[in-house]
Amino acid sequence: MKVRSVFIEGMKVHMRCGVYKEERELGVQAEVSVRVVSEGFVDYQELYNLIKRVASGTFIYIEEFQDTLLEEIINKWNPVEVIIRTIKVSVPFQHSFERAGVELRWQRER
């Protein structure tokens, strides 16, 4: 079996995502990286457009955004594996770290 990884790293998006109402109304800056491992062809321009479209929604949790994006990727390309990394660059509280985020790893059952 031959597989390829198509990826987009560090895509900057403005998302309406957060537990706090202000985050969902005003939005936050985030970076999204996606890797799609597939036996078939995956067009990274289409992947970019898909990320952009899903990121335009409103979510309470990053995990909700990732689950929505994952479902769309699975339906479109039937991948072997998907990795989605979402980093909030702007967080609404005092912090001593550069970023916070969530990484989702999914593999097709054999």
Secondary structure, 3 states (H helix, E strand, C coil): CCCEEEEEEEEEEEEEECCCHHHHHHCEEEEEEEEEEECCCCCHHHHHHHHHHHHCCEECCHHHHHHHHHHHHHHHHCCCEEEEEEEECCCCCCCCCCCEEEEEEEECCC
